[in-house]
Amino acid sequence: MGIFSIILVVFFLNEFTILNVEVYPVDAYIVENEVGFNLDTDKIHFGNVPLNSGGAYRQMSITNVYDEDVKVFLSDSGMINEFVYFEVDGENYENYNFVLKSNETKDYKIVFKNENLPLGYYDGEIKIVVRKLYKFN
Amino acid sequence: MRYSVIILLIVLIVILGFKFLDVESVTGNLVNDAVVTLTKVSIAGIQLSDDSIGFGSGYVDRACNNATVISNGTNSCWVNTTEYLADGHEIINNGTSFLNITASLSGFTDAEEFFCGTSCDYTNVASIGVYSNNFESNSCLGLTSDVENIGDYNSVSSVGICDYLDFVDNSDSISVYVQLHVPIDVAVGNKSFLINYEASAY
């Protein structure tokens, strides 16, 4: 009963601290020799990325519009997973989480590295989870 | 058993507490896309190596103190030891909004560093420039007027290569050519650099 209660606590703490979840589809085409941009907002498109080029990125910014500080979790999944990372303040992260103060804006890049990737279509998802930041005094 | 009931009660109180907190703090605030919005994702970049534009091998004619080598196939004061063919970077707009495209040099602080590594006697003429053309007619409003340097002997710059790149099929692509000013005392060896093309949507 005790263990069950603890599991329940953990589960509900987890669920009730989520303020917002956004999932964005991402995709990229690796092509022979052409730079293609697509800035439509239906997906985060990396566009047409030439074979063995230096890669592609999308710049993003996130603003905390809540009246309280939040914690933001960035992650990616899908076919594109192992080729995507987050670049924040010049550092690279596979997944990234950070505290965002009320009304604060954070800029970051989502980077697609296509080193040694063959021609083709690659897709996946970027997930952004915003959680309450509880302060236990 | 008594302890289990007490723990369960604590659990329920905690759950209700968090539920209450959640509702109270989110009211009037939780709007979809309020925190993260795709409309802010309006900039994209792609890095392209000059490997895709092969200049081949060669050297500066000894009668000159620098050579000009352009990826459209022309050159001056340049002696090829292997042939290079006209080639450019093709940039296409695959979306449905007008784009502003810029180019910049990546990985070097200036063109002198690229050619020489450090300061050399004649590298004050070193530069890496780009110019743009319509690949398909009527694709771009605001191409480069001439060659514009993304790197000279002591600095790098971001250069606008197309102010408005159209998105209509058959009128949505430009070509970018690269021009190198190679000093005579260039360090020998294979050299490559990355050009960072960045697009922002209107």
Chai-1 contact restraints between the chains, C-beta under 6 A:
chainA,res_idxA,chainB,res_idxB,connection_type,confidence,min_distance_angstrom,max_distance_angstrom,comment,restraint_id
A,M1,B,S4,contact,1.0,0.0,6.0,A-B,restraint_1
A,G2,B,I7,contact,1.0,0.0,6.0,A-B,restraint_2
A,S5,B,I7,contact,1.0,0.0,6.0,A-B,restraint_3
A,S5,B,L8,contact,1.0,0.0,6.0,A-B,restraint_4
A,S5,B,V11,contact,1.0,0.0,6.0,A-B,restraint_5
A,L8,B,V11,contact,1.0,0.0,6.0,A-B,restraint_6
A,V9,B,V11,contact,1.0,0.0,6.0,A-B,restraint_7
A,V9,B,V14,contact,1.0,0.0,6.0,A-B,restraint_8
A,F12,B,I15,contact,1.0,0.0,6.0,A-B,restraint_9
A,F16,B,F18,contact,1.0,0.0,6.0,A-B,restraint_10
A,F16,B,D22,contact,1.0,0.0,6.0,A-B,restraint_11
A,N20,B,V35,contact,1.0,0.0,6.0,A-B,restraint_12
A,E22,B,V36,contact,1.0,0.0,6.0,A-B,restraint_13
A,N33,B,S52,contact,1.0,0.0,6.0,A-B,restraint_14
A,E34,B,E90,contact,1.0,0.0,6.0,A-B,restraint_15
A,E34,B,I92,contact,1.0,0.0,6.0,A-B,restraint_16
A,V35,B,I46,contact,1.0,0.0,6.0,A-B,restraint_17
A,V35,B,L48,contact,1.0,0.0,6.0,A-B,restraint_18
A,V35,B,I91,contact,1.0,0.0,6.0,A-B,restraint_19
A,V35,B,Y197,contact,1.0,0.0,6.0,A-B,restraint_20
A,G36,B,I92,contact,1.0,0.0,6.0,A-B,restraint_21
A,G36,B,N94,contact,1.0,0.0,6.0,A-B,restraint_22
A,F37,B,A44,contact,1.0,0.0,6.0,A-B,restraint_23
A,F37,B,N93,contact,1.0,0.0,6.0,A-B,restraint_24
A,F37,B,L99,contact,1.0,0.0,6.0,A-B,restraint_25
A,F37,B,A199,contact,1.0,0.0,6.0,A-B,restraint_26
A,N38,B,N94,contact,1.0,0.0,6.0,A-B,restraint_27
A,N38,B,G95,contact,1.0,0.0,6.0,A-B,restraint_28
A,L39,B,S42,contact,1.0,0.0,6.0,A-B,restraint_29
A,L39,B,A44,contact,1.0,0.0,6.0,A-B,restraint_30
A,L39,B,G95,contact,1.0,0.0,6.0,A-B,restraint_31
A,L39,B,S97,contact,1.0,0.0,6.0,A-B,restraint_32
A,L39,B,A201,contact,1.0,0.0,6.0,A-B,restraint_33
A,D40,B,G95,contact,1.0,0.0,6.0,A-B,restraint_34
A,D40,B,T96,contact,1.0,0.0,6.0,A-B,restraint_35
A,T41,B,L38,contact,1.0,0.0,6.0,A-B,restraint_36
A,V49,B,I46,contact,1.0,0.0,6.0,A-B,restraint_37
A,P50,B,L48,contact,1.0,0.0,6.0,A-B,restraint_38
A,S53,B,Q47,contact,1.0,0.0,6.0,A-B,restraint_39
A,S53,B,L48,contact,1.0,0.0,6.0,A-B,restraint_40
A,G54,B,Q47,contact,1.0,0.0,6.0,A-B,restraint_41
A,G54,B,L194,contact,1.0,0.0,6.0,A-B,restraint_42
A,G55,B,Q47,contact,1.0,0.0,6.0,A-B,restraint_43
A,A56,B,I46,contact,1.0,0.0,6.0,A-B,restraint_44
A,Y57,B,G45,contact,1.0,0.0,6.0,A-B,restraint_45
A,R58,B,V41,contact,1.0,0.0,6.0,A-B,restraint_46
A,R58,B,A44,contact,1.0,0.0,6.0,A-B,restraint_47
A,Q59,B,I43,contact,1.0,0.0,6.0,A-B,restraint_48
A,M60,B,V41,contact,1.0,0.0,6.0,A-B,restraint_49
A,S61,B,K40,contact,1.0,0.0,6.0,A-B,restraint_50
A,I62,B,V36,contact,1.0,0.0,6.0,A-B,restraint_51
A,V65,B,A34,contact,1.0,0.0,6.0,A-B,restraint_52
A,V65,B,V35,contact,1.0,0.0,6.0,A-B,restraint_53
A,Y66,B,N29,contact,1.0,0.0,6.0,A-B,restraint_54
A,I128,B,V36,contact,1.0,0.0,6.0,A-B,restraint_55
A,V130,B,V35,contact,1.0,0.0,6.0,A-B,restraint_56
